[in-house]
């Protein structure tokens, strides 16, 4: 796969989620595989997926890498689907899915934070992440880049997947 390949992530709001910062758009299996690789996910990681939808990224990380994960989603029906799929895949003990506001999440144990949010929410996301993230936390934004994040010394772009690392720990240094 090309390091600059982009995946489509069409967003067509409906009346129910037109004000949502994370409307559900399923991330493709190809994009998930790529994200897990560039973020160098391991069994030592605790991944937070803000606006996790049906939990597919966390479920795949748990299946492939035995990584722990926490998914936060407003829509209860998506939480139910995520929990059921995690059970089916035998990774429910590694994952927690909860219904709630991503802006109220306790990210203190996160090693990786993933989100596919709309750009208008990025100021609030920055306010959430900057004070809470520990040294070396990898942040993945898809499909939009975060702008003006001075505290992050390293930004790597792979098509429309954006990896940000605090304190300039690049993907090659983590390998």
Steps between C-alpha positions, in 0.01 A plus 500: 500500500628845415590720795305784336189305406177659613179328603164649442310609806186663368299691752135555427329631813147399570264694721590281798875569496531832318651659815719203592879537514533130412227384264521126433684421179648150498878500469610250235691184592786621280522831687484325839783266408709795385424702815602210727827469308604866492411550867707192586224356720615233747354300788640766733270767358175640632315652205221750542264537205302821537175454312566128454186417304470122477845450656666347195841666549524391865376150426761455229777638726398255771483207255827573320715652773324410828484874574256629761249758389232740613231614260280798570187556294178699541271263309394213724416270207861524379629415850276192506631395157863554607459292816333219307770495233775502767330197662476322165870564436601387851662830599239642737739471798740745332242761406264740671226679309297770664238747403601852580639833399855467367581842647451359850731200452783426742790435263768478768593138421494540119806414293314553171201724423313454173218710365315571179338828592382796300749788475276754673545301823882507501538799732301317768692177432830682545380637834408146604821329388782740575474508881416130539740316276814343640838512334517290185126471436425447131205691359337393177258723317308366201409629241575863589827653626519692824626851446708719730609241756819667618545256791545212256848501356443219251225462244506223244245492221409182318239598244209608715624328817687741728728378777605749769753416766574709804867567575615413146494122528457403134368174358853387410621564859217285639592204277 
